[in-house]
Amino acid sequence: MARPYTVAPHLEYFNVPLAEFCASRPEFESFGVGGYIFAECPSHHANIKNTSTISPRILLIQRALTDTMGGVWEGPGGSIEPDLDKTLLDGVAREVLEETGLNVSRFLDLVTVDSWQHLRRNGEMLRIAKYSFIVDVYEAGRPHEEIPVRLVATEHQAFEWALEEEVREVMQTNQGKFQHPLPDTWLNGPNLIRAFAWYKKQIASAVPVYN
């Protein structure tokens, strides 16, 4: 079971009963969630004067070769489970815990909402919306090499703490550590860049995210 978490005030809109949230989005039949995790939250750098030396790292996990889109690197996430998740945010915390063994401690911001259509085998079109958040985890706040990420081997085979330049390299050239033979199935790079931009903005503003 995921540990308790707190929610930034501007995200309380999502901290409502799941049925109520889904009813407010009748144009979608299914909801996905994602959690972007940095090795350190910006508030951990509050006493550092020269923030230009900070190189944030974001957690990426690689799909098992036996799974759909095998080998693709992505952030933790998945589908909402109405039987398990009381809220949309509960779904994020559950997926993060299941896929990485990490416990969400704080919801910091919403990165993006993606939507697409999926054709079911029965011919029906399923409309999906995915909400991706930046989250902090209890286990962070230490060197990234010491954060105890635990994967489920049948779903993900490896993890890395990626730098922004590594993400941009794959987006631009499909080369580097996170390259994939099918570029169209590469993780959503623009969302990751948005997450890095949020991180750097928090550092530059020197405004604590825990208010």
GUGUZA-500687 format. One record per atom (N, C-alpha, C): atom name; x, y, z. Coordinates in steps of 0.1 Angstrom, whole numbers. Example, Ala and Ser with C-alpha at 12.3 -4.5 7.8 and 13.67 -1.06 7.14 Angstrom:
REM residues 2
ATOM site     u     v     w
ATOM    N   132   -57    78
ATOM   CA   123   -45    78
ATOM    C   132   -33    78
ATOM    N   128   -22    71
ATOM   CA   137   -11    71
ATOM    C   129     0    79
REM end
This chain:
REM residues 211
ATOM site     u     v     w
ATOM    N     8   -12     0
ATOM   CA     0     0     0
ATOM    C     9    12     0
ATOM    N     5    22    -8
ATOM   CA    13    35    -9
ATOM    C    12    43     4
ATOM    N    22    50     7
ATOM   CA    22    58    19
ATOM    C    14    71    17
ATOM    N    10    78    28
ATOM   CA     3    91    26
ATOM    C    11   101    19
ATOM    N     4   109    11
ATOM   CA    11   120     4
ATOM    C     4   133     6
ATOM    N    11   144     3
ATOM   CA     4   157     4
ATOM    C     3   163   -11
ATOM    N    -5   173   -12
ATOM   CA    -8   178   -25
ATOM    C    -6   193   -25
ATOM    N     1   199   -35
ATOM   CA     2   213   -37
ATOM    C   -12   219   -38
ATOM    N   -14   231   -32
ATOM   CA   -28   237   -32
ATOM    C   -34   238   -46
ATOM    N   -26   241   -56
ATOM   CA   -32   243   -69
ATOM    C   -36   230   -76
ATOM    N   -32   219   -70
ATOM   CA   -36   206   -75
ATOM    C   -48   199   -68
ATOM    N   -53   206   -58
ATOM   CA   -64   200   -51
ATOM    C   -76   197   -59
ATOM    N   -77   203   -71
ATOM   CA   -88   200   -81
ATOM    C   -88   186   -84
ATOM    N   -76   179   -84
ATOM   CA   -76   165   -88
ATOM    C   -78   156   -76
ATOM    N   -78   161   -64
ATOM   CA   -79   153   -52
ATOM    C   -94   152   -47
ATOM    N  -102   147   -57
ATOM   CA  -116   145   -55
ATOM    C  -119   130   -58
ATOM    N  -131   125   -53
ATOM   CA  -134   111   -56
ATOM    C  -133   108   -71
ATOM    N  -128    97   -74
ATOM   CA  -125    93   -88
ATOM    C  -137    94   -97
ATOM    N  -148    89   -92
ATOM   CA  -161    89   -99
ATOM    C  -165   103  -103
ATOM    N  -163   112   -93
ATOM   CA  -166   126   -96
ATOM    C  -157   132  -107
ATOM    N  -144   129  -106
ATOM   CA  -135   134  -116
ATOM    C  -138   129  -130
ATOM    N  -141   116  -131
ATOM   CA  -144   110  -144
ATOM    C  -157   116  -150
ATOM    N  -166   118  -141
ATOM   CA  -179   124  -146
ATOM    C  -177   138  -151
ATOM    N  -167   145  -147
ATOM   CA  -164   158  -151
ATOM    C  -157   158  -165
ATOM    N  -153   146  -170
ATOM   CA  -146   145  -182
ATOM    C  -153   134  -191
ATOM    N  -166   137  -194
ATOM   CA  -174   126  -201
ATOM    C  -169   123  -215
ATOM    N  -160   132  -221
ATOM   CA  -155   129  -234
ATOM    C  -145   118  -235
ATOM    N  -141   113  -223
ATOM   CA  -131   102  -222
ATOM    C  -137    90  -215
ATOM    N  -134    78  -221
ATOM   CA  -138    66  -214
ATOM    C  -128    59  -205
ATOM    N  -115    64  -207
ATOM   CA  -104    58  -199
ATOM    C   -94    68  -195
ATOM    N   -87    66  -184
ATOM   CA   -78    76  -179
ATOM    C   -65    69  -176
ATOM    N   -54    76  -180
ATOM   CA   -40    71  -176
ATOM    C   -34    82  -167
ATOM    N   -23    78  -161
ATOM   CA   -16    87  -152
ATOM    C    -1    84  -153
ATOM    N     7    94  -150
ATOM   CA    21    93  -149
ATOM    C    27   101  -138
ATOM    N    39    97  -134
ATOM   CA    46   104  -123
ATOM    C    60   106  -127
ATOM    N    64   119  -129
ATOM   CA    78   122  -132
ATOM    C    86   125  -119
ATOM    N    97   118  -117
ATOM   CA   104   118  -104
ATOM    C   118   123  -107
ATOM    N   122   134  -100
ATOM   CA   136   138  -100
ATOM    C   143   133   -88
ATOM    N   156   131   -89
ATOM   CA   164   125   -78
ATOM    C   164   134   -66
ATOM    N   162   147   -69
ATOM   CA   161   157   -58
ATOM    C   150   167   -61
ATOM    N   143   171   -51
ATOM   CA   133   181   -53
ATOM    C   140   195   -52
ATOM    N   135   205   -60
ATOM   CA   142   218   -59
ATOM    C   144   224   -45
ATOM    N   135   221   -36
ATOM   CA   137   227   -23
ATOM    C   149   221   -16
ATOM    N   155   210   -21
ATOM   CA   167   204   -15
ATOM    C   179   213   -18
ATOM    N   178   222   -27
ATOM   CA   189   231   -31
ATOM    C   188   245   -25
ATOM    N   180   246   -15
ATOM   CA   177   260   -10
ATOM    C   189   267    -6
ATOM    N   199   260    -1
ATOM   CA   211   267     5
ATOM    C   222   268    -5
ATOM    N   220   264   -17
ATOM   CA   231   264   -27
ATOM    C   230   277   -34
ATOM    N   241   285   -34
ATOM   CA   241   298   -41
ATOM    C   243   297   -56
ATOM    N   252   289   -60
ATOM   CA   254   287   -75
ATOM    C   246   276   -80
ATOM    N   233   278   -84
ATOM   CA   225   268   -89
ATOM    C   228   264  -103
ATOM    N   236   271  -110
ATOM   CA   240   267  -124
ATOM    C   248   254  -124
ATOM    N   253   250  -113
ATOM   CA   260   238  -113
ATOM    C   252   225  -110
ATOM    N   239   228  -108
ATOM   CA   230   216  -106
ATOM    C   226   210  -119
ATOM    N   227   197  -119
ATOM   CA   223   189  -131
ATOM    C   211   179  -127
ATOM    N   199   183  -128
ATOM   CA   188   175  -124
ATOM    C   187   162  -132
ATOM    N   183   151  -125
ATOM   CA   181   138  -132
ATOM    C   167   133  -130
ATOM    N   161   128  -140
ATOM   CA   147   123  -139
ATOM    C   147   108  -142
ATOM    N   138   101  -135
ATOM   CA   138    86  -135
ATOM    C   131    81  -148
ATOM    N   138    73  -155
ATOM   CA   133    66  -167
ATOM    C   134    51  -165
ATOM    N   123    44  -169
ATOM   CA   123    29  -168
ATOM    C   121    23  -182
ATOM    N   128    12  -184
ATOM   CA   127     6  -198
ATOM    C   118    -6  -198
ATOM    N   109    -6  -207
ATOM   CA    99   -17  -208
ATOM    C   107   -30  -211
ATOM    N   101   -41  -205
ATOM   CA   107   -54  -208
ATOM    C   105   -58  -223
ATOM    N   114   -65  -228
ATOM   CA   114   -68  -242
ATOM    C   102   -77  -246
ATOM    N    96   -84  -236
ATOM   CA    85   -93  -238
ATOM    C    72   -85  -237
ATOM    N    72   -72  -233
ATOM   CA    60   -64  -231
ATOM    C    57   -56  -244
ATOM    N    45   -50  -244
ATOM   CA    42   -41  -255
ATOM    C    52   -30  -256
ATOM    N    56   -27  -268
ATOM   CA    67   -16  -270
ATOM    C    79   -19  -263
ATOM    N    83   -32  -263
ATOM   CA    95   -36  -256
ATOM    C   107   -28  -259
ATOM    N   115   -25  -248
ATOM   CA   127   -17  -250
ATOM    C   125    -2  -248
ATOM    N   113     3  -249
ATOM   CA   111    17  -248
ATOM    C   113    23  -234
ATOM    N   119    34  -233
ATOM   CA   122    41  -221
ATOM    C   110    51  -218
ATOM    N   106    52  -206
ATOM   CA    94    60  -202
ATOM    C    95    63  -187
ATOM    N    86    73  -183
ATOM   CA    84    75  -169
ATOM    C    74    65  -164
ATOM    N    73    64  -150
ATOM   CA    64    55  -144
ATOM    C    50    59  -147
ATOM    N    41    50  -149
ATOM   CA    27    53  -151
ATOM    C    19    42  -156
ATOM    N     6    44  -158
ATOM   CA    -3    33  -163
ATOM    C   -17    38  -163
ATOM    N   -27    28  -162
ATOM   CA   -41    31  -162
ATOM    C   -47    32  -148
ATOM    N   -57    41  -147
ATOM   CA   -64    42  -135
ATOM    C   -72    29  -132
ATOM    N   -73    24  -120
ATOM   CA   -80    12  -116
ATOM    C   -91    16  -107
ATOM    N  -104    18  -112
ATOM   CA  -115    22  -103
ATOM    C  -117    14   -91
ATOM    N  -114     1   -91
ATOM   CA  -115    -7   -79
ATOM    C  -105    -5   -69
ATOM    N   -94     2   -73
ATOM   CA   -82     4   -63
ATOM    C   -80    18   -60
ATOM    N   -83    27   -69
ATOM   CA   -79    41   -67
ATOM    C   -91    50   -63
ATOM    N   -90    56   -52
ATOM   CA  -101    65   -47
ATOM    C  -101    78   -54
ATOM    N   -89    82   -59
ATOM   CA   -88    95   -66
ATOM    C   -78    93   -78
ATOM    N   -77   102   -87
ATOM   CA   -68   102   -98
ATOM    C   -54   102   -92
ATOM    N   -51   110   -82
ATOM   CA   -38   110   -76
ATOM    C   -34    97   -69
ATOM    N   -44    90   -63
ATOM   CA   -41    77   -58
ATOM    C   -36    68   -69
ATOM    N   -41    69   -81
ATOM   CA   -37    61   -92
ATOM    C   -22    64   -95
ATOM    N   -18    76   -95
ATOM   CA    -4    80   -97
ATOM    C     5    73   -87
ATOM    N     1    75   -74
ATOM   CA     9    70   -63
ATOM    C    10    54   -64
ATOM    N    -1    48   -68
ATOM   CA    -1    33   -69
ATOM    C     8    29   -80
ATOM    N     7    35   -92
ATOM   CA    15    31  -104
ATOM    C    30    33  -101
ATOM    N    33    45   -95
ATOM   CA    47    47   -91
ATOM    C    53    36   -82
ATOM    N    45    33   -72
ATOM   CA    49    23   -62
ATOM    C    50     9   -69
ATOM    N    41     5   -77
ATOM   CA    41    -8   -84
ATOM    C    53    -9   -93
ATOM    N    56     2  -101
ATOM   CA    66     1  -111
ATOM    C    80     4  -106
ATOM    N    81    11   -96
ATOM   CA    95    15   -91
ATOM    C    98    12   -77
ATOM    N    88     8   -69
ATOM   CA    90     6   -54
ATOM    C    91    19   -46
ATOM    N    89    30   -53
ATOM   CA    91    43   -46
ATOM    C    77    49   -42
ATOM    N    77    56   -30
ATOM   CA    65    61   -25
ATOM    C    63    76   -27
ATOM    N    53    80   -33
ATOM   CA    50    94   -36
ATOM    C    48   101   -23
ATOM    N    55   112   -20
ATOM   CA    53   120    -8
ATOM    C    46   133   -11
ATOM    N    47   138   -23
ATOM   CA    41   151   -26
ATOM    C    39   153   -41
ATOM    N    27   158   -44
ATOM   CA    23   162   -58
ATOM    C    27   176   -60
ATOM    N    36   179   -69
ATOM   CA    42   192   -70
ATOM    C    35   200   -82
ATOM    N    33   194   -93
ATOM   CA    27   202  -104
ATOM    C    22   192  -115
ATOM    N    13   197  -123
ATOM   CA     8   189  -135
ATOM    C    17   193  -147
ATOM    N    23   183  -153
ATOM   CA    31   186  -165
ATOM    C    23   188  -177
ATOM    N    14   178  -180
ATOM   CA     7   178  -192
ATOM    C    -5   169  -192
ATOM    N   -15   171  -201
ATOM   CA   -26   162  -203
ATOM    C   -25   158  -217
ATOM    N   -23   145  -220
ATOM   CA   -23   139  -233
ATOM    C   -36   132  -236
ATOM    N   -40   132  -248
ATOM   CA   -52   125  -252
ATOM    C   -50   118  -265
ATOM    N   -56   107  -267
ATOM   CA   -56    99  -280
ATOM    C   -67    90  -280
ATOM    N   -69    83  -292
ATOM   CA   -79    73  -294
ATOM    C   -72    60  -296
ATOM    N   -78    49  -291
ATOM   CA   -73    36  -292
ATOM    C   -84    27  -298
ATOM    N   -81    20  -308
ATOM   CA   -91    11  -315
ATOM    C   -91    -3  -308
ATOM    N  -102    -6  -302
ATOM   CA  -103   -19  -295
ATOM    C  -104   -30  -306
ATOM    N  -102   -43  -301
ATOM   CA  -103   -54  -310
ATOM    C  -117   -56  -315
ATOM    N  -127   -51  -307
ATOM   CA  -141   -53  -312
ATOM    C  -145   -42  -321
ATOM    N  -136   -33  -325
ATOM   CA  -139   -22  -334
ATOM    C  -143    -9  -328
ATOM    N  -145    -9  -314
ATOM   CA  -149     3  -308
ATOM    C  -137    12  -305
ATOM    N  -140    25  -306
ATOM   CA  -129    35  -303
ATOM    C  -129    39  -289
ATOM    N  -118    38  -282
ATOM   CA  -116    42  -268
ATOM    C  -109    55  -267
ATOM    N  -115    65  -261
ATOM   CA  -109    78  -260
ATOM    C  -102    79  -246
ATOM    N   -89    82  -246
ATOM   CA   -81    81  -234
ATOM    C   -75    95  -231
ATOM    N   -74    98  -219
ATOM   CA   -67   110  -214
ATOM    C   -57   106  -203
ATOM    N   -44   111  -205
ATOM   CA   -34   108  -195
ATOM    C   -29   120  -188
ATOM    N   -29   120  -175
ATOM   CA   -25   132  -167
ATOM    C   -11   128  -161
ATOM    N    -1   136  -164
ATOM   CA    12   134  -159
ATOM    C    16   145  -149
ATOM    N    21   141  -138
ATOM   CA    24   150  -127
ATOM    C    39   149  -123
ATOM    N    45   160  -118
ATOM   CA    58   159  -112
ATOM    C    55   156   -97
ATOM    N    62   146   -92
ATOM   CA    60   141   -78
ATOM    C    74   140   -71
ATOM    N    73   142   -58
ATOM   CA    85   139   -50
ATOM    C    82   126   -43
ATOM    N    93   119   -39
ATOM   CA    91   106   -33
ATOM    C    99   106   -20
ATOM    N    94    98   -10
ATOM   CA   101    97     3
ATOM    C   116    93     2
ATOM    N   118    84    -8
ATOM   CA   132    78    -9
ATOM    C   142    87   -16
ATOM    N   138    99   -21
ATOM   CA   147   108   -28
ATOM    C   154   116   -18
ATOM    N   161   127   -23
ATOM   CA   169   136   -14
ATOM    C   182   130   -10
ATOM    N   187   121   -18
ATOM   CA   200   115   -16
ATOM    C   207   113   -30
ATOM    N   220   110   -31
ATOM   CA   225   107   -44
ATOM    C   217    97   -52
ATOM    N   215   100   -65
ATOM   CA   206    92   -73
ATOM    C   210    77   -73
ATOM    N   223    75   -72
ATOM   CA   227    61   -72
ATOM    C   222    53   -59
ATOM    N   218    60   -49
ATOM   CA   214    54   -37
ATOM    C   199    53   -35
ATOM    N   192    58   -45
ATOM   CA   177    57   -44
ATOM    C   173    43   -48
ATOM    N   165    36   -39
ATOM   CA   163    22   -40
ATOM    C   151    19   -50
ATOM    N   154    20   -63
ATOM   CA   144    17   -73
ATOM    C   143     2   -74
ATOM    N   130    -3   -74
ATOM   CA   128   -17   -76
ATOM    C   118   -20   -87
ATOM    N   122   -27   -97
ATOM   CA   114   -30  -109
ATOM    C   107   -43  -108
ATOM    N    96   -44  -115
ATOM   CA    89   -57  -118
ATOM    C    95   -63  -131
ATOM    N   102   -74  -131
ATOM   CA   109   -78  -142
ATOM    C   101   -81  -154
ATOM    N    88   -85  -152
ATOM   CA    79   -88  -163
ATOM    C    74   -75  -170
ATOM    N    76   -64  -164
ATOM   CA    71   -51  -170
ATOM    C    83   -42  -174
ATOM    N    93   -41  -166
ATOM   CA   105   -32  -169
ATOM    C   118   -39  -166
ATOM    N   128   -37  -174
ATOM   CA   140   -45  -173
ATOM    C   152   -36  -168
ATOM    N   151   -23  -168
ATOM   CA   162   -14  -164
ATOM    C   157    -1  -161
ATOM    N   165     7  -153
ATOM   CA   161    21  -150
ATOM    C   174    29  -151
ATOM    N   172    42  -153
ATOM   CA   183    52  -153
ATOM    C   178    65  -148
ATOM    N   187    73  -143
ATOM   CA   184    87  -139
ATOM    C   190    96  -150
ATOM    N   181   100  -159
ATOM   CA   185   107  -171
ATOM    C   187   122  -170
ATOM    N   197   127  -177
ATOM   CA   200   141  -177
ATOM    C   192   147  -189
ATOM    N   189   160  -188
ATOM   CA   181   167  -199
ATOM    C   188   165  -213
ATOM    N   201   167  -213
ATOM   CA   208   166  -226
ATOM    C   207   152  -232
ATOM    N   206   142  -224
ATOM   CA   204   128  -229
ATOM    C   190   127  -235
ATOM    N   180   133  -229
ATOM   CA   167   132  -235
ATOM    C   167   140  -248
ATOM    N   173   151  -248
ATOM   CA   173   159  -261
ATOM    C   180   152  -272
ATOM    N   191   145  -268
ATOM   CA   199   138  -278
ATOM    C   190   128  -286
ATOM    N   182   120  -278
ATOM   CA   174   110  -284
ATOM    C   163   117  -292
ATOM    N   157   127  -287
ATOM   CA   146   134  -295
ATOM    C   151   139  -308
ATOM    N   164   144  -309
ATOM   CA   169   150  -321
ATOM    C   176   140  -330
ATOM    N   182   130  -325
ATOM   CA   190   121  -333
ATOM    C   186   106  -332
ATOM    N   178   103  -322
ATOM   CA   176    89  -319
ATOM    C   189    81  -316
ATOM    N   198    88  -310
ATOM   CA   211    82  -306
ATOM    C   213    84  -291
ATOM    N   223    76  -286
ATOM   CA   226    78  -272
ATOM    C   220    67  -263
ATOM    N   221    68  -251
ATOM   CA   217    58  -241
ATOM    C   203    53  -242
ATOM    N   194    62  -246
ATOM   CA   180    59  -246
ATOM    C   174    57  -260
ATOM    N   182    55  -270
ATOM   CA   177    53  -283
ATOM    C   169    41  -284
ATOM    N   160    41  -295
ATOM   CA   152    29  -297
ATOM    C   150    27  -312
ATOM    N   150    15  -317
ATOM   CA   149    12  -331
ATOM    C   136    18  -338
ATOM    N   126    21  -330
ATOM   CA   114    27  -336
ATOM    C   112    40  -329
ATOM    N   117    51  -335
ATOM   CA   116    64  -329
ATOM    C   102    69  -325
ATOM    N    92    65  -333
ATOM   CA    79    69  -330
ATOM    C    74    63  -317
ATOM    N    80    53  -312
ATOM   CA    76    48  -299
ATOM    C    85    52  -287
ATOM    N    94    62  -290
ATOM   CA   102    67  -280
ATOM    C    93    74  -270
ATOM    N    97    74  -257
ATOM   CA    89    81  -247
ATOM    C    86    95  -251
ATOM    N    76   101  -244
ATOM   CA    72   114  -248
ATOM    C    82   124  -243
ATOM    N    92   126  -252
ATOM   CA   103   136  -249
ATOM    C    98   150  -245
ATOM    N    89   156  -253
ATOM   CA    84   169  -250
ATOM    C    79   170  -235
ATOM    N    72   160  -230
ATOM   CA    68   161  -216
ATOM    C    79   161  -207
ATOM    N    90   153  -210
ATOM   CA   101   153  -201
ATOM    C   108   167  -201
ATOM    N   109   173  -213
ATOM   CA   115   186  -214
ATOM    C   107   196  -206
ATOM    N    94   195  -206
ATOM   CA    85   204  -198
ATOM    C    88   202  -183
ATOM    N    91   189  -179
ATOM   CA    94   187  -165
ATOM    C   107   193  -161
ATOM    N   117   192  -170
ATOM   CA   130   198  -167
ATOM    C   129   213  -166
ATOM    N   120   219  -175
ATOM   CA   118   233  -175
ATOM    C   112   238  -162
ATOM    N   102   230  -157
ATOM   CA    96   233  -144
ATOM    C   107   233  -133
ATOM    N   115   223  -133
ATOM   CA   125   221  -123
ATOM    C   135   233  -123
ATOM    N   139   237  -134
ATOM   CA   149   248  -135
ATOM    C   142   261  -131
ATOM    N   129   263  -134
ATOM   CA   122   275  -130
ATOM    C   121   276  -115
ATOM    N   119   265  -109
ATOM   CA   118   265   -94
ATOM    C   132   268   -88
ATOM    N   142   263   -94
ATOM   CA   156   266   -89
ATOM    C   159   281   -91
ATOM    N   155   286  -103
ATOM   CA   159   300  -106
ATOM    C   151   310   -97
ATOM    N   138   307   -94
ATOM   CA   130   316   -86
ATOM    C   133   315   -72
ATOM    N   140   304   -67
ATOM   CA   144   303   -53
ATOM    C   132   304   -44
ATOM    N   121   299   -49
ATOM   CA   108   299   -41
ATOM    C   106   285   -37
ATOM    N   105   282   -24
ATOM   CA   103   268   -19
ATOM    C    90   263   -25
ATOM    N    90   250   -29
ATOM   CA    78   244   -34
ATOM    C    69   239   -23
ATOM    N    74   238   -11
ATOM   CA    66   233     0
ATOM    C    61   245     8
ATOM    N    49   249     6
ATOM   CA    43   261    12
ATOM    C    32   256    22
REM end
